[in-house]
Amino acid sequence: MSSTDWKTLIVTVDDGVATIAMNRPDRHNTANNAMIEELHHCVGALADRDDLHVVRLTGTGRTFCPGGDIQAVADGDTFVQVDGKASPIYSVAAQLHDMPQLTIATINGGCAGAGLGFACACDIRVAKASAKFTTAFLALGVPGDMSLPWSLPRIIGAGPARFLSFVPDKFLADQALALGLVSAVYADDDYEESVHALIARLAATNPTAVRALKQNYLQAERMDMATFADYEANANLAIFDPSGFVGAGGAGANR
């Protein structure tokens, strides 16, 4: 899967890490149906790969994804239907959320609307200090897409999520950090170096344990605590040997 396979994305794979860079430089990385469809197919293909440990989502240039391409909508690029229902391509956020690999959104610039939905679907979010955010949808007179009302309250809480949605002002990376929307903010001059160091750290972790932990979080969202405790204990049977656990760094504590 090389970057030449895509018209609106640049996709690279290196040593267990896949990078998806949204790439519509003439439209500031805004999302049209062509990009959403490519993200749908790309994320689906990457999710099926056992050799991938981390998937990074970012944007090219100075923007992440500042939302939908309003001009494209005005030109007739409206929602795609299949048999009278919305096309499966609009499940990108759910695909990012559910894929077995650890996902990280590295937010290098403007992040709004659908782009914020993509970012909130990832496991981890970090931002460049100069990045700006907004939910955007209501300011455009639409209720939104990319599952933001599902993901945002789970990240920052129901009250703050509703406030950001119903009062769609722009806010800066340090405010996103204070809200808990992102977990780290990196100075512009050190951004790429800091992101690469974080991804290298994530990529160096035990892939079996990471996938199992990701599944634990996914299952926990669907279960009460008692049911999850039983699921977690049984899942551990496949990981822990009676003689002790051997992790990435060697023998661990006996159980």
Summary of the structure (lengths in Angstrom):
residues: 255
radius of gyration: 18.9
end to end distance: 42.0
largest distance: 64.4
contacts: 798
relative contact order: 0.11
helix: 45%
strand: 22%
